[in-house]
Structure formats: C-alpha cells, structure tokens
Amino acid sequence: MYDLVYIYEFEGDLSSKASLARDADYIGFWHEGAYSFLFYHAPKKELFERLGLAFRSELAIRHEDWESGAPLAPLRVGRIGIHQPWNGPTGAPFDIVIDPNMAFGSGFHASTRGCLTLLDRLFAETRPRRVLDLGTGTGVLSLACLKMGSETAVGIDSNNLAIEAAVRNKRLNGPDERLHLIRGDASGFVDLPADLLIANMHFAAIDPLTRMDGFYGKDYCLVSGLIRSEGATIRERIAERLDLVDSFSENFWFTYLFKKRETAGP
C-alpha cells in the first residue's frame, strides 16, 4: 500500500548506485535527463549519509497527489475492473491487478479512464488482435486489451520506472507471455504492425508521432492525455486521415478513438 511517498532528487544518472539504496521502504528509481529520483515509504536522509549520496531535494507527498488526486481503491469502468494487490477483485468481467508504483496508469486519472471507457466500447464490437501501446506506463491498457481478447500487445515506454512497474503488473496478472514490454522512444516503434495503436501521452510526445506515416497504418487509433486546445489540434490532424468514431472527455482531458478510413471502390 502507499500513503506518504518520500521523493529524493539527485544530479546525474544514479543507475549504477540505485541498487545500494534499496531497503524495505524502497519503492522505485527514476532517471530522466540530468536528474535521478528515488522513492520511499519513509524518510531516508540517514541512509544517504551512510552511502555518501548527496541529494538536491526531499519531497513528501501523498501518493494520490502524484497522479490523479484519488486514493488507490478498486475501480470499475464498464466491464473492466482494476484492483490493487492488497485489495480484492472487483467482480468485473475483465478484472486486472495493478500496482502503480510511481508510474502513471492507476486507472483513476481522467485520461486513463477515458481510454478504458473507449476500449470497453470498442471490444464490445470487435477484438483487435495486435495492440501497440505507446507510453504504456503501468501496462494497464495493454493488460485490459489482452483480458478482453487481444492476442498480443507490445508496450513501449522510455521511462525505466514505468517498464519496471509494467513488468511487475504482467507477473501479477499471469504472467501473460502475450505482453511484450520494451524500454525505448515511441517514435522508434510506431511502424510496428498492429490492429490497434494506443497513445496515452502528453501533447509534446503525441504531436511528433501524428506526423509519421506509421501512425496511420493501423485499423484503430486511440489517443489520450490531451487537454483543451491540444486535444483539438491532435484531433483535427488525425481526422485528416482517419475517421473519428468515439470520444470521451472529463475535467478538460480528451480521449479520441479513430478508425482507418475506408477507401472508395472502383
């Protein structure tokens, strides 16, 4: 379970030393750009002093404030249920175990909930066999697709902490060998063959993807993580090549489902 989370910021890449800082309170490690972050359930100043690791800042926050502002609890979206390892199943037809760690994808954020809502509707009508999940986070959307009948899913994320969380969630739900997880930049994988592409990412990450031809070579495309005018910009660009078939909005977060445009006959 998660209550208060203590976040320590360090300069540089702490990858080679992060394993030394693991103890019973350790949650995870995140390296991005010129900084590294360590997450714990309790204060760790004395630990870092013993290890000779100088941190730049310490922040204590409630876990619920990290992503969605909602405490972790069982959640149901249509036929899809999400519960944490320390809580019992929801009783939904398609139930998933998710330990979000400090990655994004607990199910409570409006963008994730929007994706789950549209996926539930889509899979009630058809079952895309192959899923490409760009910015997979905890792996929640890939796992939902597999539960509902997809044959394979490939989850891509550039964040090491996200991939670690997704790997754990893969084990918690099976393990399911149909889920393949790769750490890397989404732009390097957008050409992978898939029937359904999912991109639940912020605007700066989605924007360049929608300028690549590979983005449009799927039967369905689900995009989310967009607010206000950003959503309109992405929607209008994709709608030039694909048909908008469903949408969801909550608290100014927008989610769109597109379908490959049928070409006119001879």
PyRosetta script that sets phi, psi and omega in degrees:
from pyrosetta import init, pose_from_sequence

init()
pose = pose_from_sequence("MYDLVYIYEFEGDLSSKASLARDADYIGFWHEGAYSFLFYHAPKKELFERLGLAFRSELAIRHEDWESGAPLAPLRVGRIGIHQPWNGPTGAPFDIVIDPNMAFGSGFHASTRGCLTLLDRLFAETRPRRVLDLGTGTGVLSLACLKMGSETAVGIDSNNLAIEAAVRNKRLNGPDERLHLIRGDASGFVDLPADLLIANMHFAAIDPLTRMDGFYGKDYCLVSGLIRSEGATIRERIAERLDLVDSFSENFWFTYLFKKRETAGP")
pose.set_psi(1, 159.9)
pose.set_omega(1, -179.3)
pose.set_phi(2, -124.6)
pose.set_psi(2, 133.5)
pose.set_omega(2, 173.3)
pose.set_phi(3, -124.2)
pose.set_psi(3, -103.9)
pose.set_omega(3, 171.7)
pose.set_phi(4, -77.9)
pose.set_psi(4, 138.1)
pose.set_omega(4, 176.6)
pose.set_phi(5, -117.9)
pose.set_psi(5, 131.7)
pose.set_omega(5, 179.6)
pose.set_phi(6, -103.6)
pose.set_psi(6, 122.4)
pose.set_omega(6, -175.0)
pose.set_phi(7, -113.1)
pose.set_psi(7, 124.9)
pose.set_omega(7, -179.8)
pose.set_phi(8, -115.3)
pose.set_psi(8, 130.2)
pose.set_omega(8, -177.7)
pose.set_phi(9, -104.4)
pose.set_psi(9, 134.0)
pose.set_omega(9, -179.9)
pose.set_phi(10, -127.8)
pose.set_psi(10, 151.6)
pose.set_omega(10, 173.1)
pose.set_phi(11, -82.0)
pose.set_psi(11, 142.6)
pose.set_omega(11, 175.4)
pose.set_phi(12, 84.0)
pose.set_psi(12, -174.9)
pose.set_omega(12, -178.4)
pose.set_phi(13, -93.9)
pose.set_psi(13, 113.8)
pose.set_omega(13, -176.9)
pose.set_phi(14, -95.8)
pose.set_psi(14, 13.4)
pose.set_omega(14, -173.6)
pose.set_phi(15, -54.3)
pose.set_psi(15, -42.6)
pose.set_omega(15, -175.7)
pose.set_phi(16, -73.5)
pose.set_psi(16, -16.4)
pose.set_omega(16, -176.4)
pose.set_phi(17, -112.7)
pose.set_psi(17, -9.7)
pose.set_omega(17, -174.9)
pose.set_phi(18, -60.8)
pose.set_psi(18, -34.6)
pose.set_omega(18, -178.8)
pose.set_phi(19, -63.3)
pose.set_psi(19, -27.9)
pose.set_omega(19, 179.4)
pose.set_phi(20, -69.1)
pose.set_psi(20, -22.4)
pose.set_omega(20, -175.3)
pose.set_phi(21, -97.6)
pose.set_psi(21, 11.9)
pose.set_omega(21, 178.7)
pose.set_phi(22, -83.1)
pose.set_psi(22, 128.5)
pose.set_omega(22, 172.2)
pose.set_phi(23, -143.5)
pose.set_psi(23, -164.9)
pose.set_omega(23, -175.4)
pose.set_phi(24, -65.4)
pose.set_psi(24, -22.3)
pose.set_omega(24, -178.2)
pose.set_phi(25, -96.2)
pose.set_psi(25, -1.6)
pose.set_omega(25, -176.3)
pose.set_phi(26, -66.9)
pose.set_psi(26, 134.9)
pose.set_omega(26, 176.9)
pose.set_phi(27, -108.5)
pose.set_psi(27, -49.7)
pose.set_omega(27, -178.0)
pose.set_phi(28, -179.0)
pose.set_psi(28, 174.2)
pose.set_omega(28, -177.9)
pose.set_phi(29, -130.1)
pose.set_psi(29, 138.6)
pose.set_omega(29, -177.5)
pose.set_phi(30, -136.2)
pose.set_psi(30, 122.0)
pose.set_omega(30, 174.5)
pose.set_phi(31, -114.0)
pose.set_psi(31, 128.6)
pose.set_omega(31, 178.3)
pose.set_phi(32, -148.8)
pose.set_psi(32, 123.6)
pose.set_omega(32, 178.6)
pose.set_phi(33, 62.0)
pose.set_psi(33, -127.1)
pose.set_omega(33, -176.0)
pose.set_phi(34, -92.9)
pose.set_psi(34, 9.2)
pose.set_omega(34, -173.9)
pose.set_phi(35, -134.3)
pose.set_psi(35, 156.7)
pose.set_omega(35, 174.8)
pose.set_phi(36, -126.3)
pose.set_psi(36, 152.1)
pose.set_omega(36, -178.5)
pose.set_phi(37, -134.6)
pose.set_psi(37, 135.4)
pose.set_omega(37, 175.4)
pose.set_phi(38, -115.9)
pose.set_psi(38, 139.4)
pose.set_omega(38, -175.7)
pose.set_phi(39, -119.7)
pose.set_psi(39, 135.5)
pose.set_omega(39, -177.6)
pose.set_phi(40, -140.0)
pose.set_psi(40, 161.5)
pose.set_omega(40, 174.7)
pose.set_phi(41, -84.3)
pose.set_psi(41, -11.6)
pose.set_omega(41, -175.8)
pose.set_phi(42, -146.4)
pose.set_psi(42, 162.0)
pose.set_omega(42, 178.9)
pose.set_phi(43, -60.4)
pose.set_psi(43, 145.6)
pose.set_omega(43, -174.2)
pose.set_phi(44, -134.5)
pose.set_psi(44, 25.7)
pose.set_omega(44, -178.8)
pose.set_phi(45, -59.3)
pose.set_psi(45, -43.5)
pose.set_omega(45, -177.9)
pose.set_phi(46, -65.1)
pose.set_psi(46, -37.4)
pose.set_omega(46, 178.0)
pose.set_phi(47, -61.1)
pose.set_psi(47, -45.2)
pose.set_omega(47, -177.9)
pose.set_phi(48, -69.0)
pose.set_psi(48, -32.5)
pose.set_omega(48, 175.8)
pose.set_phi(49, -63.4)
pose.set_psi(49, -43.1)
pose.set_omega(49, 179.8)
pose.set_phi(50, -65.4)
pose.set_psi(50, -35.0)
pose.set_omega(50, -178.4)
pose.set_phi(51, -85.0)
pose.set_psi(51, -9.1)
pose.set_omega(51, -178.3)
pose.set_phi(52, 71.4)
pose.set_psi(52, 31.3)
pose.set_omega(52, 179.6)
pose.set_phi(53, -104.8)
pose.set_psi(53, 117.7)
pose.set_omega(53, -179.3)
pose.set_phi(54, -94.2)
pose.set_psi(54, 119.3)
pose.set_omega(54, 179.9)
pose.set_phi(55, -98.4)
pose.set_psi(55, 152.8)
pose.set_omega(55, -177.8)
pose.set_phi(56, -83.3)
pose.set_psi(56, -34.5)
pose.set_omega(56, -177.3)
pose.set_phi(57, -157.1)
pose.set_psi(57, 157.6)
pose.set_omega(57, 174.9)
pose.set_phi(58, -126.6)
pose.set_psi(58, 133.8)
pose.set_omega(58, 179.2)
pose.set_phi(59, -134.2)
pose.set_psi(59, 128.8)
pose.set_omega(59, 175.5)
pose.set_phi(60, -110.8)
pose.set_psi(60, 119.9)
pose.set_omega(60, -180.0)
pose.set_phi(61, -135.2)
pose.set_psi(61, 159.9)
pose.set_omega(61, 171.1)
pose.set_phi(62, -72.8)
pose.set_psi(62, 140.9)
pose.set_omega(62, -178.8)
pose.set_phi(63, -57.9)
pose.set_psi(63, -36.8)
pose.set_omega(63, -178.1)
pose.set_phi(64, -63.1)
pose.set_psi(64, -23.4)
pose.set_omega(64, 179.8)
pose.set_phi(65, -84.2)
pose.set_psi(65, -8.1)
pose.set_omega(65, -179.2)
pose.set_phi(66, -70.9)
pose.set_psi(66, -38.7)
pose.set_omega(66, -175.4)
pose.set_phi(67, -122.7)
pose.set_psi(67, -59.2)
pose.set_omega(67, -165.7)
pose.set_phi(68, -121.1)
pose.set_psi(68, -13.3)
pose.set_omega(68, -176.6)
pose.set_phi(69, 81.4)
pose.set_psi(69, 5.9)
pose.set_omega(69, -179.4)
pose.set_phi(70, -118.2)
pose.set_psi(70, 138.0)
pose.set_omega(70, 178.1)
pose.set_phi(71, -68.4)
pose.set_psi(71, 150.1)
pose.set_omega(71, -179.2)
pose.set_phi(72, -70.1)
pose.set_psi(72, 128.5)
pose.set_omega(72, -179.8)
pose.set_phi(73, -160.7)
pose.set_psi(73, 163.2)
pose.set_omega(73, 175.5)
pose.set_phi(74, -55.9)
pose.set_psi(74, 141.8)
pose.set_omega(74, -174.2)
pose.set_phi(75, -136.5)
pose.set_psi(75, 143.3)
pose.set_omega(75, 176.2)
pose.set_phi(76, -129.6)
pose.set_psi(76, 130.9)
pose.set_omega(76, 176.0)
pose.set_phi(77, -126.5)
pose.set_psi(77, 103.1)
pose.set_omega(77, -175.8)
pose.set_phi(78, 61.2)
pose.set_psi(78, -124.8)
pose.set_omega(78, -180.0)
pose.set_phi(79, -88.3)
pose.set_psi(79, -0.5)
pose.set_omega(79, -175.9)
pose.set_phi(80, -100.5)
pose.set_psi(80, 128.5)
pose.set_omega(80, 176.3)
pose.set_phi(81, -116.3)
pose.set_psi(81, 144.8)
pose.set_omega(81, 177.0)
pose.set_phi(82, -128.6)
pose.set_psi(82, 128.6)
pose.set_omega(82, 173.4)
pose.set_phi(83, -136.1)
pose.set_psi(83, 157.0)
pose.set_omega(83, -179.2)
pose.set_phi(84, -87.7)
pose.set_psi(84, 160.8)
pose.set_omega(84, -177.7)
pose.set_phi(85, -58.5)
pose.set_psi(85, -27.2)
pose.set_omega(85, -178.0)
pose.set_phi(86, -91.5)
pose.set_psi(86, 0.6)
pose.set_omega(86, 176.3)
pose.set_phi(87, -117.7)
pose.set_psi(87, 156.7)
pose.set_omega(87, -179.5)
pose.set_phi(88, -78.5)
pose.set_psi(88, 164.5)
pose.set_omega(88, 179.2)
pose.set_phi(89, -58.3)
pose.set_psi(89, 157.2)
pose.set_omega(89, -177.5)
pose.set_phi(90, -84.8)
pose.set_psi(90, -18.9)
pose.set_omega(90, -175.6)
pose.set_phi(91, 86.4)
pose.set_psi(91, 4.2)
pose.set_omega(91, 178.1)
pose.set_phi(92, -71.2)
pose.set_psi(92, 155.6)
pose.set_omega(92, 178.5)
pose.set_phi(93, -57.0)
pose.set_psi(93, -35.4)
pose.set_omega(93, 179.4)
pose.set_phi(94, -122.6)
pose.set_psi(94, 99.0)
pose.set_omega(94, -173.0)
pose.set_phi(95, -107.1)
pose.set_psi(95, 135.1)
pose.set_omega(95, -176.1)
pose.set_phi(96, -125.9)
pose.set_psi(96, 139.9)
pose.set_omega(96, 172.8)
pose.set_phi(97, -95.4)
pose.set_psi(97, 125.1)
pose.set_omega(97, 179.1)
pose.set_phi(98, -132.0)
pose.set_psi(98, 119.8)
pose.set_omega(98, 167.3)
pose.set_phi(99, -102.8)
pose.set_psi(99, 105.1)
pose.set_omega(99, -172.6)
pose.set_phi(100, -71.4)
pose.set_psi(100, -17.5)
pose.set_omega(100, -174.7)
pose.set_phi(101, 51.8)
pose.set_psi(101, -131.6)
pose.set_omega(101, 176.0)
pose.set_phi(102, -112.8)
pose.set_psi(102, 15.5)
pose.set_omega(102, 175.2)
pose.set_phi(103, -85.2)
pose.set_psi(103, 169.4)
pose.set_omega(103, -179.5)
pose.set_phi(104, -95.8)
pose.set_psi(104, 137.5)
pose.set_omega(104, -179.8)
pose.set_phi(105, 129.8)
pose.set_psi(105, 41.5)
pose.set_omega(105, 175.5)
pose.set_phi(106, -75.0)
pose.set_psi(106, -21.9)
pose.set_omega(106, -175.6)
pose.set_phi(107, 105.2)
pose.set_psi(107, -14.0)
pose.set_omega(107, -174.5)
pose.set_phi(108, -90.4)
pose.set_psi(108, -22.1)
pose.set_omega(108, 178.9)
pose.set_phi(109, -69.8)
pose.set_psi(109, 146.3)
pose.set_omega(109, -176.4)
pose.set_phi(110, -59.1)
pose.set_psi(110, -32.7)
pose.set_omega(110, -179.7)
pose.set_phi(111, -70.0)
pose.set_psi(111, -41.8)
pose.set_omega(111, 177.6)
pose.set_phi(112, -67.5)
pose.set_psi(112, -42.2)
pose.set_omega(112, 179.1)
pose.set_phi(113, -63.2)
pose.set_psi(113, -36.4)
pose.set_omega(113, 176.7)
pose.set_phi(114, -63.3)
pose.set_psi(114, -43.3)
pose.set_omega(114, 178.2)
pose.set_phi(115, -62.7)
pose.set_psi(115, -44.7)
pose.set_omega(115, 179.7)
pose.set_phi(116, -62.1)
pose.set_psi(116, -39.7)
pose.set_omega(116, 179.7)
pose.set_phi(117, -61.8)
pose.set_psi(117, -47.8)
pose.set_omega(117, -178.2)
pose.set_phi(118, -73.0)
pose.set_psi(118, -32.7)
pose.set_omega(118, 175.3)
pose.set_phi(119, -65.2)
pose.set_psi(119, -41.9)
pose.set_omega(119, 177.8)
pose.set_phi(120, -58.4)
pose.set_psi(120, -43.8)
pose.set_omega(120, 179.0)
pose.set_phi(121, -66.9)
pose.set_psi(121, -42.7)
pose.set_omega(121, -178.3)
pose.set_phi(122, -63.0)
pose.set_psi(122, -47.3)
pose.set_omega(122, -176.0)
pose.set_phi(123, -72.8)
pose.set_psi(123, -13.8)
pose.set_omega(123, 172.2)
pose.set_phi(124, -71.4)
pose.set_psi(124, -19.9)
pose.set_omega(124, -177.8)
pose.set_phi(125, -107.2)
pose.set_psi(125, -34.4)
pose.set_omega(125, -177.0)
pose.set_phi(126, -154.1)
pose.set_psi(126, 167.6)
pose.set_omega(126, -178.8)
pose.set_phi(127, -130.1)
pose.set_psi(127, 93.4)
pose.set_omega(127, 175.5)
pose.set_phi(128, -57.5)
pose.set_psi(128, 128.5)
pose.set_omega(128, -175.5)
pose.set_phi(129, -73.1)
pose.set_psi(129, -43.8)
pose.set_omega(129, -173.6)
pose.set_phi(130, -116.6)
pose.set_psi(130, 129.8)
pose.set_omega(130, -177.6)
pose.set_phi(131, -117.2)
pose.set_psi(131, 134.5)
pose.set_omega(131, 173.1)
pose.set_phi(132, -116.3)
pose.set_psi(132, 112.7)
pose.set_omega(132, -172.7)
pose.set_phi(133, -109.1)
pose.set_psi(133, 97.6)
pose.set_omega(133, -177.7)
pose.set_phi(134, -87.4)
pose.set_psi(134, 124.4)
pose.set_omega(134, -173.5)
pose.set_phi(135, 76.3)
pose.set_psi(135, 52.5)
pose.set_omega(135, -168.9)
pose.set_phi(136, -67.3)
pose.set_psi(136, -24.2)
pose.set_omega(136, 180.0)
pose.set_phi(137, 60.5)
pose.set_psi(137, -123.6)
pose.set_omega(137, -179.3)
pose.set_phi(138, -75.0)
pose.set_psi(138, -7.9)
pose.set_omega(138, -176.2)
pose.set_phi(139, 86.6)
pose.set_psi(139, 6.8)
pose.set_omega(139, -172.6)
pose.set_phi(140, -60.2)
pose.set_psi(140, -39.7)
pose.set_omega(140, -176.6)
pose.set_phi(141, -73.6)
pose.set_psi(141, -39.8)
pose.set_omega(141, 175.1)
pose.set_phi(142, -61.0)
pose.set_psi(142, -44.8)
pose.set_omega(142, -179.5)
pose.set_phi(143, -64.6)
pose.set_psi(143, -36.7)
pose.set_omega(143, 177.2)
pose.set_phi(144, -63.1)
pose.set_psi(144, -43.2)
pose.set_omega(144, 179.3)
pose.set_phi(145, -62.7)
pose.set_psi(145, -42.8)
pose.set_omega(145, 179.4)
pose.set_phi(146, -65.1)
pose.set_psi(146, -39.8)
pose.set_omega(146, 177.5)
pose.set_phi(147, -61.4)
pose.set_psi(147, -34.6)
pose.set_omega(147, -176.2)
pose.set_phi(148, -89.2)
pose.set_psi(148, 0.7)
pose.set_omega(148, 171.5)
pose.set_phi(149, 126.6)
pose.set_psi(149, -2.9)
pose.set_omega(149, 176.3)
pose.set_phi(150, -65.8)
pose.set_psi(150, 151.6)
pose.set_omega(150, -177.8)
pose.set_phi(151, -87.4)
pose.set_psi(151, -37.0)
pose.set_omega(151, 178.9)
pose.set_phi(152, -143.8)
pose.set_psi(152, 155.3)
pose.set_omega(152, 174.2)
pose.set_phi(153, -144.2)
pose.set_psi(153, 138.8)
pose.set_omega(153, 176.3)
pose.set_phi(154, -117.4)
pose.set_psi(154, 119.2)
pose.set_omega(154, 179.4)
pose.set_phi(155, -105.3)
pose.set_psi(155, 127.3)
pose.set_omega(155, -178.6)
pose.set_phi(156, -117.5)
pose.set_psi(156, 134.5)
pose.set_omega(156, 173.6)
pose.set_phi(157, -154.2)
pose.set_psi(157, 139.9)
pose.set_omega(157, -179.7)
pose.set_phi(158, -83.3)
pose.set_psi(158, -12.6)
pose.set_omega(158, -175.2)
pose.set_phi(159, -91.7)
pose.set_psi(159, 124.8)
pose.set_omega(159, -177.9)
pose.set_phi(160, -62.2)
pose.set_psi(160, -37.3)
pose.set_omega(160, -178.6)
pose.set_phi(161, -66.2)
pose.set_psi(161, -37.3)
pose.set_omega(161, 177.8)
pose.set_phi(162, -63.4)
pose.set_psi(162, -45.9)
pose.set_omega(162, -179.6)
pose.set_phi(163, -64.3)
pose.set_psi(163, -39.6)
pose.set_omega(163, 177.4)
pose.set_phi(164, -61.4)
pose.set_psi(164, -41.8)
pose.set_omega(164, 178.6)
pose.set_phi(165, -65.9)
pose.set_psi(165, -42.0)
pose.set_omega(165, -179.4)
pose.set_phi(166, -65.0)
pose.set_psi(166, -38.7)
pose.set_omega(166, 177.9)
pose.set_phi(167, -62.1)
pose.set_psi(167, -43.2)
pose.set_omega(167, 178.0)
pose.set_phi(168, -63.2)
pose.set_psi(168, -42.4)
pose.set_omega(168, -179.0)
pose.set_phi(169, -68.6)
pose.set_psi(169, -32.2)
pose.set_omega(169, 173.6)
pose.set_phi(170, -59.7)
pose.set_psi(170, -44.4)
pose.set_omega(170, 179.1)
pose.set_phi(171, -66.1)
pose.set_psi(171, -40.1)
pose.set_omega(171, -178.2)
pose.set_phi(172, -64.4)
pose.set_psi(172, -23.5)
pose.set_omega(172, -176.7)
pose.set_phi(173, -106.9)
pose.set_psi(173, 22.8)
pose.set_omega(173, 179.2)
pose.set_phi(174, 178.7)
pose.set_psi(174, -88.0)
pose.set_omega(174, 1.6)
pose.set_phi(175, -70.8)
pose.set_psi(175, 155.3)
pose.set_omega(175, -176.8)
pose.set_phi(176, -109.0)
pose.set_psi(176, 106.5)
pose.set_omega(176, -177.6)
pose.set_phi(177, -72.9)
pose.set_psi(177, -3.7)
pose.set_omega(177, 176.5)
pose.set_phi(178, -79.2)
pose.set_psi(178, -12.3)
pose.set_omega(178, 179.9)
pose.set_phi(179, -99.0)
pose.set_psi(179, 120.6)
pose.set_omega(179, 179.8)
pose.set_phi(180, -112.3)
pose.set_psi(180, 125.6)
pose.set_omega(180, -175.1)
pose.set_phi(181, -114.7)
pose.set_psi(181, 131.3)
pose.set_omega(181, -176.1)
pose.set_phi(182, -133.9)
pose.set_psi(182, 132.9)
pose.set_omega(182, 172.7)
pose.set_phi(183, -89.8)
pose.set_psi(183, 121.5)
pose.set_omega(183, -179.5)
pose.set_phi(184, 176.2)
pose.set_psi(184, 174.8)
pose.set_omega(184, 179.5)
pose.set_phi(185, -80.6)
pose.set_psi(185, 134.6)
pose.set_omega(185, -176.0)
pose.set_phi(186, -56.8)
pose.set_psi(186, -35.6)
pose.set_omega(186, -176.7)
pose.set_phi(187, -62.0)
pose.set_psi(187, -23.8)
pose.set_omega(187, -179.6)
pose.set_phi(188, -82.5)
pose.set_psi(188, -5.2)
pose.set_omega(188, -175.4)
pose.set_phi(189, -126.6)
pose.set_psi(189, 1.0)
pose.set_omega(189, -175.2)
pose.set_phi(190, -63.6)
pose.set_psi(190, -21.2)
pose.set_omega(190, -179.6)
pose.set_phi(191, -84.1)
pose.set_psi(191, -5.3)
pose.set_omega(191, 179.9)
pose.set_phi(192, -59.6)
pose.set_psi(192, 140.1)
pose.set_omega(192, 179.8)
pose.set_phi(193, -66.5)
pose.set_psi(193, 137.2)
pose.set_omega(193, 179.2)
pose.set_phi(194, -162.5)
pose.set_psi(194, 154.0)
pose.set_omega(194, 174.3)
pose.set_phi(195, -90.7)
pose.set_psi(195, -26.3)
pose.set_omega(195, 179.5)
pose.set_phi(196, -134.7)
pose.set_psi(196, 123.3)
pose.set_omega(196, 173.3)
pose.set_phi(197, -104.7)
pose.set_psi(197, 131.1)
pose.set_omega(197, 176.5)
pose.set_phi(198, -117.5)
pose.set_psi(198, 131.4)
pose.set_omega(198, 175.5)
pose.set_phi(199, -136.5)
pose.set_psi(199, 90.0)
pose.set_omega(199, 176.1)
pose.set_phi(200, -100.5)
pose.set_psi(200, 85.5)
pose.set_omega(200, -171.0)
pose.set_phi(201, -142.9)
pose.set_psi(201, 167.7)
pose.set_omega(201, 177.8)
pose.set_phi(202, -75.6)
pose.set_psi(202, 163.3)
pose.set_omega(202, -172.4)
pose.set_phi(203, -54.4)
pose.set_psi(203, -43.9)
pose.set_omega(203, -176.5)
pose.set_phi(204, -62.5)
pose.set_psi(204, -24.9)
pose.set_omega(204, 178.5)
pose.set_phi(205, -88.0)
pose.set_psi(205, -37.4)
pose.set_omega(205, -178.3)
pose.set_phi(206, -74.6)
pose.set_psi(206, -38.0)
pose.set_omega(206, -173.7)
pose.set_phi(207, -50.8)
pose.set_psi(207, -52.9)
pose.set_omega(207, -179.3)
pose.set_phi(208, -67.8)
pose.set_psi(208, -28.3)
pose.set_omega(208, 179.9)
pose.set_phi(209, -65.2)
pose.set_psi(209, -37.5)
pose.set_omega(209, -177.6)
pose.set_phi(210, -74.4)
pose.set_psi(210, -1.9)
pose.set_omega(210, 175.1)
pose.set_phi(211, -99.9)
pose.set_psi(211, 2.8)
pose.set_omega(211, -177.8)
pose.set_phi(212, -104.6)
pose.set_psi(212, 136.7)
pose.set_omega(212, -178.1)
pose.set_phi(213, -60.6)
pose.set_psi(213, -34.6)
pose.set_omega(213, -178.2)
pose.set_phi(214, -61.0)
pose.set_psi(214, -24.5)
pose.set_omega(214, -179.8)
pose.set_phi(215, -62.8)
pose.set_psi(215, -28.0)
pose.set_omega(215, -171.3)
pose.set_phi(216, -100.2)
pose.set_psi(216, 5.6)
pose.set_omega(216, -176.2)
pose.set_phi(217, -91.9)
pose.set_psi(217, 22.2)
pose.set_omega(217, -179.3)
pose.set_phi(218, -113.4)
pose.set_psi(218, 160.3)
pose.set_omega(218, 177.7)
pose.set_phi(219, -68.2)
pose.set_psi(219, -39.2)
pose.set_omega(219, -179.5)
pose.set_phi(220, -133.1)
pose.set_psi(220, 150.8)
pose.set_omega(220, 179.6)
pose.set_phi(221, -139.0)
pose.set_psi(221, 121.2)
pose.set_omega(221, -179.7)
pose.set_phi(222, -114.0)
pose.set_psi(222, 120.5)
pose.set_omega(222, -180.0)
pose.set_phi(223, -123.3)
pose.set_psi(223, 144.3)
pose.set_omega(223, -179.7)
pose.set_phi(224, -156.1)
pose.set_psi(224, -175.8)
pose.set_omega(224, -176.7)
pose.set_phi(225, 84.5)
pose.set_psi(225, 21.2)
pose.set_omega(225, -172.8)
pose.set_phi(226, -115.2)
pose.set_psi(226, 140.4)
pose.set_omega(226, 179.7)
pose.set_phi(227, -122.5)
pose.set_psi(227, 146.8)
pose.set_omega(227, 172.5)
pose.set_phi(228, 41.7)
pose.set_psi(228, -121.7)
pose.set_omega(228, -174.3)
pose.set_phi(229, -66.1)
pose.set_psi(229, -26.1)
pose.set_omega(229, 177.4)
pose.set_phi(230, -61.0)
pose.set_psi(230, -43.1)
pose.set_omega(230, 179.3)
pose.set_phi(231, -62.1)
pose.set_psi(231, -41.6)
pose.set_omega(231, 179.7)
pose.set_phi(232, -64.3)
pose.set_psi(232, -40.2)
pose.set_omega(232, 179.8)
pose.set_phi(233, -62.0)
pose.set_psi(233, -47.6)
pose.set_omega(233, -179.1)
pose.set_phi(234, -68.9)
pose.set_psi(234, -41.6)
pose.set_omega(234, -179.8)
pose.set_phi(235, -59.4)
pose.set_psi(235, -46.0)
pose.set_omega(235, -178.0)
pose.set_phi(236, -66.4)
pose.set_psi(236, -37.8)
pose.set_omega(236, -179.7)
pose.set_phi(237, -67.4)
pose.set_psi(237, -47.1)
pose.set_omega(237, -178.7)
pose.set_phi(238, -66.5)
pose.set_psi(238, -35.7)
pose.set_omega(238, -177.8)
pose.set_phi(239, -65.9)
pose.set_psi(239, -12.8)
pose.set_omega(239, 174.7)
pose.set_phi(240, -70.3)
pose.set_psi(240, -22.1)
pose.set_omega(240, -175.7)
pose.set_phi(241, -124.8)
pose.set_psi(241, -19.6)
pose.set_omega(241, -180.0)
pose.set_phi(242, -127.7)
pose.set_psi(242, 161.2)
pose.set_omega(242, 179.3)
pose.set_phi(243, -95.6)
pose.set_psi(243, 128.7)
pose.set_omega(243, 174.9)
pose.set_phi(244, -74.7)
pose.set_psi(244, 121.9)
pose.set_omega(244, -176.7)
pose.set_phi(245, -116.4)
pose.set_psi(245, -14.8)
pose.set_omega(245, 178.7)
pose.set_phi(246, -162.6)
pose.set_psi(246, 157.4)
pose.set_omega(246, 179.7)
pose.set_phi(247, -154.4)
pose.set_psi(247, 163.1)
pose.set_omega(247, -180.0)
pose.set_phi(248, -150.9)
pose.set_psi(248, 141.1)
pose.set_omega(248, 175.6)
pose.set_phi(249, -141.7)
pose.set_psi(249, 145.1)
pose.set_omega(249, 178.2)
pose.set_phi(250, -157.2)
pose.set_psi(250, 126.3)
pose.set_omega(250, 177.9)
pose.set_phi(251, 52.3)
pose.set_psi(251, 42.4)
pose.set_omega(251, 176.8)
pose.set_phi(252, 71.2)
pose.set_psi(252, 10.5)
pose.set_omega(252, 172.7)
pose.set_phi(253, -98.9)
pose.set_psi(253, 135.1)
pose.set_omega(253, -173.3)
pose.set_phi(254, -120.5)
pose.set_psi(254, 140.6)
pose.set_omega(254, 177.9)
pose.set_phi(255, -130.6)
pose.set_psi(255, 135.0)
pose.set_omega(255, -176.9)
pose.set_phi(256, -131.1)
pose.set_psi(256, 140.0)
pose.set_omega(256, 173.7)
pose.set_phi(257, -115.0)
pose.set_psi(257, 124.8)
pose.set_omega(257, 179.4)
pose.set_phi(258, -115.0)
pose.set_psi(258, 155.7)
pose.set_omega(258, 177.9)
pose.set_phi(259, -127.3)
pose.set_psi(259, 146.7)
pose.set_omega(259, 178.1)
pose.set_phi(260, -56.4)
pose.set_psi(260, 134.7)
pose.set_omega(260, -177.7)
pose.set_phi(261, -75.6)
pose.set_psi(261, 130.8)
pose.set_omega(261, 177.7)
pose.set_phi(262, -74.4)
pose.set_psi(262, 131.6)
pose.set_omega(262, -179.8)
pose.set_phi(263, -82.2)
pose.set_psi(263, 145.4)
pose.set_omega(263, -179.7)
pose.set_phi(264, -67.9)
pose.set_psi(264, 144.7)
pose.set_omega(264, 179.4)
pose.set_phi(265, -71.8)
pose.set_psi(265, 171.0)
pose.set_omega(265, -178.6)
pose.set_phi(266, -65.2)
pose.dump_pdb("model.pdb")
